Amino acid sequence: MEILPVRRASRGLNLLPAKKSFQELGATAIAFCRRHSLLLFYCGLALLALLLYHYASHTVTLYVDGEELFTAHSFSRTVEEFLQERGIQLHPRDRVIPERGSLLGRHTRIDVQKAFEVVVVDGNKLSFIMTPVVPVREMLAAEGFELGPFDRIEPAGLEEVYEGAFIKIIRVQKHYVSSRSNVPYEEVVRENPQLDRGLSRVIREGRPGLQEELIEVTTENGVEVKREIVGTLLLDEPQARIVEQGTNTTLEREGRVMEFERVLTVTATAYCPGTPGSGCPLDRNGHAFCTGPYNNGYTYTGKKAVQGLGTLSSPRLVAVDPRVIPLGSLLYIEPIPGIGKIGFARAEDIGGAIKGYRIDLLYDYHRDVAKFGLRRGVKVYILKEK
């Protein structure tokens, strides 16, 4: 065997045999192949098989609901073939990623999301649906539930379905109706120094306006749940009511200038003390017609029940409602048509029938009570006492 010298080069070793050309080397290789052709054939087959195995086999890792199940080598071409090869039984609604018809790669991860049952209530319709974990709206769209612009899903805030979920679709609709209504008028109060305090008069009556309202009506599953005014149109403006209130507190009567708290317009009646000599009828129990059992000749405040002259020194006595006219108040009562002058009076008595804006004027004799009757529109001043 000939030993070839090794020639060194600047960039490595040169293994060419010394003193032989490339033609000679080629002839040598051809001779070698002819002598060992069968060996070379089997080596080529082995190499080809190795390459086929290398490029045709796939490493697949299977995950079910996020948990790794196993990793295996397979010659299956698609995801579905691999699952069938491994005997993996899937529900038609199970989600497989990548899709079942996808080709396997050298290293492939397959995720299987198992389907479960959820309940969907749409109005009166109840549906049981098998689905994997997907967004709620995606699941509803896939099942043919079309949502309107105002429809909502309960429970609120639910983004993804979960096993055993109970989902309600609330069908919300809005429509609009119009309605007319009155607009309340305002009351304007003006002071009038020429009018006594406590009195008022209407200068102009108020009149309500008219407006048209656009109402939004909201229904949920066919049942009205809300009405809301979303627009108004004023058709007729309201007219304010104008009232004058008196501010005058000075009264001049019988040569006297007096100040008063306020003036009242009341209904007046009369009564007698019910004592013997007054002529007041008695019932079978001995009670007087005017005063009942309280016919001892004295008022509620303890004053002697006498008519009085209507002067400051001898005022008339009246029964009042203390909630309107305080007991003990000094009053001036204007003349009553058909009766004449009344003058000064004191609120010294009360009566069961004397309530609100009403007074009962004391007379000594019952015959004057019968003549007095009932008088409306009597003006009474509550005077200030110095």
C-alpha positions as CSV (number, residue, x, y, z in Angstrom):
1,M,0.0,0.0,0.0
2,E,1.4,3.3,-1.1
3,I,1.7,6.0,1.6
4,L,0.8,9.4,0.3
5,P,2.6,12.4,1.7
6,V,0.6,15.1,3.3
7,R,1.1,18.5,1.9
8,R,0.4,21.4,4.2
9,A,-1.3,24.5,3.0
10,S,-2.0,27.8,4.7
11,R,-5.7,27.1,5.2
12,G,-5.7,23.3,6.2
13,L,-4.6,19.9,5.1
14,N,-4.5,18.6,1.5
15,L,-5.5,15.0,1.3
16,L,-5.0,14.4,-2.4
17,P,-2.7,11.5,-3.1
18,A,0.7,12.5,-4.3
19,K,1.5,12.3,-8.0
20,K,-2.1,11.4,-9.0
21,S,-4.5,13.4,-11.1
22,F,-8.2,13.8,-10.7
23,Q,-8.8,11.4,-13.6
24,E,-6.9,8.7,-11.8
25,L,-8.9,9.3,-8.6
26,G,-12.1,9.1,-10.5
27,A,-11.1,5.9,-12.1
28,T,-10.2,4.5,-8.7
29,A,-13.7,5.5,-7.3
30,I,-15.5,3.9,-10.2
31,A,-13.6,0.7,-9.7
32,F,-14.5,0.8,-6.0
33,C,-18.2,1.2,-6.7
34,R,-18.1,-1.7,-9.2
35,R,-16.6,-4.0,-6.7
36,H,-19.0,-2.9,-3.9
37,S,-22.2,-2.0,-5.7
38,L,-24.5,-4.1,-3.5
39,L,-23.1,-2.5,-0.4
40,L,-23.6,0.9,-1.7
41,F,-27.2,0.1,-2.8
42,Y,-28.1,-0.9,0.8
43,C,-26.4,2.1,2.2
44,G,-28.4,4.3,0.0
45,L,-31.6,2.6,1.0
46,A,-30.8,3.1,4.6
47,L,-30.0,6.7,4.1
48,L,-33.2,7.2,2.2
49,A,-35.2,5.5,4.9
50,L,-33.5,7.7,7.5
51,L,-34.4,10.8,5.5
52,L,-38.0,9.7,5.0
53,Y,-38.4,8.9,8.7
54,H,-36.9,12.2,9.6
55,Y,-39.1,14.3,7.3
56,A,-42.3,12.2,7.5
57,S,-42.6,11.7,11.3
58,H,-44.2,14.4,13.5
59,T,-43.9,15.1,17.2
60,V,-47.3,15.9,18.6
61,T,-48.3,17.2,22.1
62,L,-51.9,16.9,23.0
63,Y,-53.6,19.3,25.5
64,V,-57.2,18.8,26.7
65,D,-58.8,21.8,28.4
66,G,-55.4,23.4,29.0
67,E,-53.8,20.3,30.6
68,E,-51.1,18.3,28.7
69,L,-52.2,14.7,28.0
70,F,-49.2,13.2,26.2
71,T,-46.5,13.7,23.6
72,A,-46.2,11.2,20.7
73,H,-44.5,10.6,17.3
74,S,-46.8,10.0,14.4
75,F,-46.8,9.6,10.6
76,S,-50.3,11.0,10.4
77,R,-50.7,13.8,7.9
78,T,-53.5,15.8,9.6
79,V,-54.8,16.7,13.0
80,E,-57.9,14.5,12.5
81,E,-55.8,11.5,11.4
82,F,-53.7,11.8,14.5
83,L,-56.7,12.0,16.8
84,Q,-58.2,8.9,15.1
85,E,-54.8,7.1,15.3
86,R,-54.7,7.7,19.0
87,G,-58.4,6.8,19.5
88,I,-59.4,10.2,20.8
89,Q,-63.2,10.4,20.8
90,L,-64.5,14.0,20.3
91,H,-67.9,15.5,20.5
92,P,-68.9,17.4,17.3
93,R,-69.0,20.6,19.3
94,D,-65.5,20.1,20.8
95,R,-63.1,22.8,19.6
96,V,-59.8,21.6,18.2
97,I,-56.9,24.0,17.6
98,P,-55.5,23.9,15.0
99,E,-58.6,22.8,13.0
100,R,-59.1,19.1,12.4
101,G,-58.1,19.3,8.7
102,S,-54.9,21.1,9.4
103,L,-51.5,19.5,8.4
104,L,-49.2,18.4,11.1
105,G,-45.8,20.1,11.4
106,R,-42.5,18.7,12.7
107,H,-43.6,19.8,16.2
108,T,-47.3,20.4,16.7
109,R,-49.4,21.3,19.7
110,I,-53.0,20.3,19.6
111,D,-55.5,21.9,22.0
112,V,-58.8,20.3,22.6
113,Q,-61.5,22.3,24.4
114,K,-64.3,20.0,25.5
115,A,-67.9,21.1,24.9
116,F,-70.3,21.3,27.8
117,E,-74.0,22.2,28.2
118,V,-75.3,25.7,28.8
119,V,-78.9,26.9,28.9
120,V,-80.1,29.9,26.9
121,V,-83.5,31.5,27.6
122,D,-84.7,33.8,24.8
123,G,-88.1,35.1,25.9
124,N,-90.3,32.0,26.3
125,K,-87.9,29.8,24.3
126,L,-85.5,27.5,26.3
127,S,-82.5,26.0,24.6
128,F,-79.8,23.5,25.7
129,I,-76.6,24.1,23.8
130,M,-73.3,22.2,23.8
131,T,-70.3,24.5,23.4
132,P,-66.7,24.9,24.4
133,V,-65.3,28.0,26.2
134,V,-66.0,30.8,23.7
135,P,-67.2,34.4,24.0
136,V,-70.9,34.5,24.8
137,R,-71.8,36.7,21.8
138,E,-69.8,34.4,19.5
139,M,-71.7,31.3,20.8
140,L,-75.1,33.0,20.5
141,A,-74.3,34.1,16.9
142,A,-73.2,30.6,16.0
143,E,-76.5,29.3,17.3
144,G,-78.5,31.7,15.4
145,F,-79.5,34.1,18.2
146,E,-79.5,37.6,16.6
147,L,-79.2,40.5,19.0
148,G,-80.8,43.8,18.4
149,P,-79.2,47.1,19.1
150,F,-80.8,47.4,22.5
151,D,-80.9,43.8,23.5
152,R,-78.9,42.8,26.5
153,I,-77.5,39.6,28.1
154,E,-77.9,38.5,31.7
155,P,-76.0,38.0,33.9
156,A,-74.5,41.4,33.1
157,G,-70.8,41.4,32.4
158,L,-70.6,37.8,31.3
159,E,-67.9,37.6,28.7
160,E,-67.3,33.8,28.2
161,V,-69.6,30.8,28.6
162,Y,-68.8,28.3,31.3
163,E,-70.2,24.9,32.2
164,G,-73.7,25.1,33.6
165,A,-74.1,28.7,32.6
166,F,-77.7,30.0,32.6
167,I,-77.9,32.8,30.0
168,K,-80.9,35.1,29.5
169,I,-81.5,37.2,26.4
170,I,-83.6,40.3,27.2
171,R,-85.2,41.6,24.1
172,V,-85.3,45.4,24.5
173,Q,-87.4,47.5,22.1
174,K,-88.0,51.2,22.0
175,H,-90.8,53.1,20.4
176,Y,-92.0,56.7,20.6
177,V,-95.4,58.3,21.3
178,S,-96.5,61.9,21.7
179,S,-98.7,63.4,24.4
180,R,-100.0,66.8,25.3
181,S,-100.1,68.2,28.8
182,N,-100.7,71.4,30.6
183,V,-97.9,73.7,31.7
184,P,-98.5,75.0,35.2
185,Y,-98.7,78.8,35.5
186,E,-96.7,80.8,38.1
187,E,-98.2,83.1,40.7
188,V,-96.7,86.6,40.9
189,V,-97.3,88.3,44.2
190,R,-97.1,92.1,44.4
191,E,-97.2,94.3,47.5
192,N,-99.9,97.0,47.7
193,P,-99.5,99.5,50.5
194,Q,-103.1,100.7,49.9
195,L,-104.4,97.3,50.8
196,D,-104.6,96.2,54.5
197,R,-102.2,93.5,55.6
198,G,-103.9,90.1,55.6
199,L,-106.0,91.0,52.5
200,S,-105.2,90.1,49.0
201,R,-106.9,90.4,45.6
202,V,-106.4,88.8,42.2
203,I,-105.4,91.2,39.5
204,R,-105.3,88.6,36.8
205,E,-106.2,85.0,36.8
206,G,-103.6,82.5,35.7
207,R,-103.9,80.3,32.7
208,P,-102.0,77.1,32.1
209,G,-100.0,76.6,28.9
210,L,-99.9,73.6,26.6
211,Q,-97.0,71.5,25.6
212,E,-96.5,68.4,23.4
213,E,-94.1,65.8,24.7
214,L,-92.2,63.1,22.8
215,I,-92.1,60.0,25.0
216,E,-89.7,57.1,24.6
217,V,-91.4,53.8,25.6
218,T,-89.0,50.9,26.5
219,T,-90.3,47.3,26.6
220,E,-88.4,44.2,27.8
221,N,-89.6,40.9,26.4
222,G,-92.8,42.7,25.4
223,V,-93.5,44.2,28.8
224,E,-93.3,48.0,29.2
225,V,-90.7,49.0,31.8
226,K,-90.1,52.7,31.3
227,R,-91.4,55.9,29.9
228,E,-89.2,58.8,29.5
229,I,-89.8,62.3,28.1
230,V,-87.0,62.9,25.5
231,G,-88.4,66.1,24.0
232,T,-90.9,68.9,24.5
233,L,-92.5,71.5,22.3
234,L,-94.3,74.4,23.8
235,L,-97.6,75.0,22.0
236,D,-99.0,77.7,24.2
237,E,-97.2,79.7,26.9
238,P,-98.8,79.8,30.4
239,Q,-100.1,83.1,31.7
240,A,-99.0,84.0,35.3
241,R,-101.6,84.7,38.0
242,I,-101.0,88.1,39.5
243,V,-102.1,88.7,43.2
244,E,-101.7,91.8,45.3
245,Q,-101.1,91.4,49.0
246,G,-101.8,94.3,51.4
247,T,-99.0,95.8,53.4
248,N,-100.9,98.5,55.2
249,T,-100.9,98.1,59.0
250,T,-102.6,101.4,60.0
251,L,-106.3,101.8,60.7
252,E,-108.2,105.0,61.4
253,R,-111.5,104.6,63.1
254,E,-113.6,106.7,65.5
255,G,-111.0,109.5,65.5
256,R,-108.2,107.0,66.4
257,V,-105.2,105.9,64.4
258,M,-104.4,102.3,65.3
259,E,-101.9,99.7,64.2
260,F,-103.0,96.2,63.5
261,E,-101.3,92.9,63.0
262,R,-103.5,91.7,60.1
263,V,-107.1,91.8,59.0
264,L,-109.3,88.7,58.5
265,T,-112.5,88.1,56.6
266,V,-114.6,85.8,58.7
267,T,-118.1,84.3,59.0
268,A,-119.9,85.7,62.1
269,T,-122.7,84.2,64.2
270,A,-124.1,85.2,67.7
271,Y,-124.8,83.6,71.0
272,C,-126.1,84.6,74.4
273,P,-124.8,83.6,77.9
274,G,-127.6,81.1,78.4
275,T,-128.3,82.4,81.9
276,P,-131.7,82.9,83.4
277,G,-133.1,86.2,82.1
278,S,-131.3,85.9,78.7
279,G,-134.3,84.2,77.2
280,C,-132.2,81.3,75.9
281,P,-134.2,78.1,75.5
282,L,-133.3,75.1,77.6
283,D,-133.4,71.5,76.8
284,R,-134.8,68.8,79.0
285,N,-131.5,68.5,80.8
286,G,-131.5,72.2,81.6
287,H,-128.8,73.0,79.1
288,A,-129.0,76.3,77.3
289,F,-129.4,76.3,73.5
290,C,-126.4,78.7,73.0
291,T,-123.9,77.5,75.6
292,G,-125.1,74.0,76.5
293,P,-124.0,73.1,80.1
294,Y,-121.6,76.1,80.2
295,N,-124.3,78.7,81.2
296,N,-122.8,80.0,84.4
297,G,-122.5,83.6,83.0
298,Y,-118.7,83.5,82.5
299,T,-116.5,83.2,79.4
300,Y,-113.7,80.6,78.8
301,T,-111.1,83.1,80.1
302,G,-113.2,83.9,83.3
303,K,-114.6,87.2,82.1
304,K,-118.2,88.0,83.0
305,A,-120.4,87.3,80.0
306,V,-121.8,90.7,79.2
307,Q,-122.5,92.2,75.8
308,G,-120.3,95.3,76.0
309,L,-120.7,98.6,74.2
310,G,-118.1,98.2,71.5
311,T,-115.8,100.9,73.0
312,L,-112.2,100.6,74.2
313,S,-113.4,100.8,77.8
314,S,-116.3,98.4,77.2
315,P,-115.5,96.1,74.2
316,R,-117.8,93.5,72.8
317,L,-117.0,89.9,73.7
318,V,-116.5,87.2,71.0
319,A,-115.8,83.5,70.9
320,V,-112.9,82.6,68.5
321,D,-110.7,79.7,67.3
322,P,-107.5,80.3,69.3
323,R,-105.5,78.8,66.4
324,V,-106.6,81.8,64.2
325,I,-107.2,84.6,66.7
326,P,-105.3,84.4,70.0
327,L,-107.4,84.6,73.2
328,G,-107.2,88.0,74.8
329,S,-106.6,89.8,71.5
330,L,-108.1,93.3,71.0
331,L,-110.2,93.4,67.8
332,Y,-111.9,96.0,65.8
333,I,-115.0,94.6,63.9
334,E,-116.2,96.6,60.9
335,P,-120.0,97.4,60.7
336,I,-122.1,94.5,59.5
337,P,-124.7,95.2,57.0
338,G,-128.2,94.8,58.5
339,I,-126.7,94.8,62.0
340,G,-124.8,98.1,62.2
341,K,-121.7,99.1,64.2
342,I,-119.8,96.5,66.3
343,G,-116.6,98.4,67.1
344,F,-114.0,97.2,69.6
345,A,-114.1,93.6,70.9
346,R,-112.1,91.1,72.9
347,A,-111.5,87.4,72.1
348,E,-112.5,86.0,75.5
349,D,-114.4,82.8,74.7
350,I,-114.3,79.6,72.6
351,G,-117.0,77.3,71.2
352,G,-117.3,73.8,69.9
353,A,-118.6,75.1,66.5
354,I,-116.2,78.0,66.3
355,K,-113.5,76.7,64.1
356,G,-111.2,78.4,61.6
357,Y,-112.2,81.8,60.2
358,R,-115.3,82.2,62.3
359,I,-116.3,84.3,65.3
360,D,-119.3,84.2,67.7
361,L,-120.5,87.6,68.9
362,L,-122.0,87.7,72.5
363,Y,-125.4,89.3,73.0
364,D,-127.2,89.7,76.4
365,Y,-130.5,88.5,75.0
366,H,-131.3,85.5,72.9
367,R,-133.8,87.5,70.8
368,D,-130.8,89.4,69.3
369,V,-129.1,86.1,68.6
370,A,-132.1,85.0,66.5
371,K,-132.1,88.3,64.6
372,F,-128.3,88.2,63.9
373,G,-128.3,84.8,62.1
374,L,-125.2,84.1,60.0
375,R,-123.2,86.9,58.4
376,R,-120.4,86.3,55.8
377,G,-117.6,88.5,54.8
378,V,-117.2,90.3,58.1
379,K,-113.9,92.2,58.4
380,V,-112.0,91.8,61.7
381,Y,-108.8,93.7,62.6
382,I,-106.4,92.2,65.1
383,L,-105.0,95.3,66.8
384,K,-101.6,95.9,68.2
385,E,-101.8,97.0,71.8
386,K,-99.2,99.3,73.3
